[in-house]
Amino acid sequence: MKIKDLKRTTHTLSIATVLLTVVMLFSCENNEEANGPRLGIRDSLPWLKSMGVSTLISDSGIIRYKLISEDWYMYDKKDPTYWSFEKGLFMEKFDANYHVEAFINCDTAYYFDQRHLWELRGRVFIKNTKGETFRTTLLYWDQNTREFYSPAYMEIQGETQSLKGTNFRSNEGMTQYRIHQSSGDFPFEEDEPQQPEPVYTTPAP
């Protein structure tokens, strides 16, 4: 190869190197623009994700509940912040001797941690300490007021009576409650007609 041809080849390689460098720089900038914002978005993502959850929950320093769920997501960037249990929730309540005295089961649950409010959805099923069962599709549990309430249709089944209605409200133990637009079956004795003491019904407004 002649010296003139060598110089021409070197010059051509230099131009190709510059062009390659410019292309790589533009490619990097485009990738940063395309990928950068997506990496920074956290508004719709949970900060904690747990699978196969089984945990104990205390109240005033005493273990009162056991929580079981297939998934547990915590969203700290949502307004309001909340936890979600998309694949269902099962919760047991213990007495002073750590015996199971009641339980809650539902298809989906949300816990709004700043408001201390549970929202239970889907096939909601509860059994209280008296053996009564409650079925509905929507139930709220306000831990500040220690109340359960629901605007949805509710079915209550006891050993000797059944009750159906809407606009349900109860104490936290689900032992003293009232329900509107109610109907049901109650035990009746000719000498001493009675209705179950814990059930309080009111006519529709």
ChimeraX attribute file (.defattr): number of C-alpha atoms within 10 A of each C-alpha:
attribute: neighborCount
match mode: 1-to-1
recipient: residues
	/A:1	5
	/A:2	7
	/A:3	8
	/A:4	8
	/A:5	10
	/A:6	11
	/A:7	11
	/A:8	12
	/A:9	11
	/A:10	11
	/A:11	12
	/A:12	11
	/A:13	12
	/A:14	12
	/A:15	11
	/A:16	12
	/A:17	12
	/A:18	11
	/A:19	12
	/A:20	11
	/A:21	12
	/A:22	12
	/A:23	12
	/A:24	12
	/A:25	12
	/A:26	11
	/A:27	12
	/A:28	12
	/A:29	12
	/A:30	12
	/A:31	11
	/A:32	11
	/A:33	11
	/A:34	11
	/A:35	11
	/A:36	11
	/A:37	9
	/A:38	9
	/A:39	8
	/A:40	8
	/A:41	9
	/A:42	13
	/A:43	12
	/A:44	10
	/A:45	14
	/A:46	17
	/A:47	12
	/A:48	11
	/A:49	13
	/A:50	12
	/A:51	10
	/A:52	10
	/A:53	13
	/A:54	13
	/A:55	11
	/A:56	12
	/A:57	13
	/A:58	10
	/A:59	8
	/A:60	6
	/A:61	7
	/A:62	11
	/A:63	15
	/A:64	18
	/A:65	20
	/A:66	17
	/A:67	16
	/A:68	19
	/A:69	20
	/A:70	15
	/A:71	17
	/A:72	22
	/A:73	18
	/A:74	21
	/A:75	20
	/A:76	18
	/A:77	14
	/A:78	13
	/A:79	9
	/A:80	11
	/A:81	14
	/A:82	21
	/A:83	19
	/A:84	21
	/A:85	22
	/A:86	16
	/A:87	13
	/A:88	22
	/A:89	24
	/A:90	19
	/A:91	20
	/A:92	19
	/A:93	20
	/A:94	17
	/A:95	13
	/A:96	10
	/A:97	6
	/A:98	12
	/A:99	11
	/A:100	15
	/A:101	15
	/A:102	21
	/A:103	19
	/A:104	18
	/A:105	21
	/A:106	24
	/A:107	17
	/A:108	20
	/A:109	25
	/A:110	21
	/A:111	19
	/A:112	18
	/A:113	14
	/A:114	9
	/A:115	13
	/A:116	14
	/A:117	20
	/A:118	20
	/A:119	19
	/A:120	26
	/A:121	21
	/A:122	16
	/A:123	14
	/A:124	21
	/A:125	20
	/A:126	20
	/A:127	21
	/A:128	17
	/A:129	15
	/A:130	13
	/A:131	14
	/A:132	18
	/A:133	20
	/A:134	19
	/A:135	20
	/A:136	22
	/A:137	17
	/A:138	20
	/A:139	25
	/A:140	19
	/A:141	21
	/A:142	18
	/A:143	13
	/A:144	9
	/A:145	11
	/A:146	13
	/A:147	17
	/A:148	21
	/A:149	22
	/A:150	20
	/A:151	17
	/A:152	13
	/A:153	19
	/A:154	22
	/A:155	18
	/A:156	17
	/A:157	17
	/A:158	15
	/A:159	9
	/A:160	10
	/A:161	14
	/A:162	16
	/A:163	18
	/A:164	19
	/A:165	20
	/A:166	19
	/A:167	16
	/A:168	23
	/A:169	21
	/A:170	19
	/A:171	16
	/A:172	17
	/A:173	16
	/A:174	21
	/A:175	15
	/A:176	13
	/A:177	18
	/A:178	18
	/A:179	25
	/A:180	20
	/A:181	15
	/A:182	20
	/A:183	13
	/A:184	12
	/A:185	12
	/A:186	14
	/A:187	11
	/A:188	10
	/A:189	8
	/A:190	6
	/A:191	6
	/A:192	7
	/A:193	9
	/A:194	11
	/A:195	14
	/A:196	11
	/A:197	8
	/A:198	11
	/A:199	13
	/A:200	15
	/A:201	16
	/A:202	10
	/A:203	8
	/A:204	11
	/A:205	5
